[in-house]
Amino acid sequence: MYDQTVLIVEDDQEDATQLGEYIREDYLPVKVGRLDEALDRCRDFFFDAIILDLTLPNSQGMEIIEKVRQAAPDSGLVIVTGLTRSEVEELSIMAGADEFIRKGVDCTAETVLKMLRRSMARVKAARLFRPLQEKVAAAVIARQNLDRFWSK
């Protein structure tokens, strides 16, 4: 029935349930409430995307994003948080998140689904372009080596 799986990392059961309801017609939601559980799941399974709260019982802040991104580099990463400081969104994106949603007004089914789709598309595009980037990097290095050779 489901082609894609989304890990919801949220310690508030009401929020986790609501997020699961938002996405369950399009994606298979898997819910955990702690960062260590999320990291274990990411080691054992591939998730097309991860919805991540930045305030969890055993971890908080931008280091959560870095740990999840390391554990699941090929998964889309959408932050859904109640943190309201204006710089949190920018810091989240800089730390490796693909999308950002503030709980409350911005966190609707339509927005969550839209951000999940964008996040997964961004990761897929990066995965497709990775071999091309590697070839370009190799060509640049080869060109630099040739230039050094001929300049002697």
URGIKA-V791625 format. One record per pair of residues at least 6 apart in sequence whose C-alpha atoms are under 6 Angstrom apart, sorted by the first residue. I is the first residue (numbers start at 0). J is the second residue. Records with the same first field share a line. If there is no record, write none. Layout:
# URGIKA-V791625
I=J ; J
This chain:
# URGIKA-V791625
1=26 ; 27
3=26 ; 47
4=26 ; 27 ; 46 ; 47
5=28 ; 46 ; 47 ; 48 ; 49
6=28 ; 29 ; 30 ; 49
7=29 ; 30 ; 49 ; 50
8=31 ; 32 ; 51
9=15 ; 32 ; 52
10=32
19=28
21=108
41=70 ; 71
46=74
47=74
48=74 ; 75 ; 76
49=76
50=77 ; 78
51=78 ; 79
52=78 ; 79 ; 80
53=59 ; 60 ; 80
75=118 ; 119 ; 122
76=96 ; 97
77=97 ; 98 ; 99
78=99 ; 100
79=100 ; 101
80=101 ; 102
81=101 ; 102
97=118
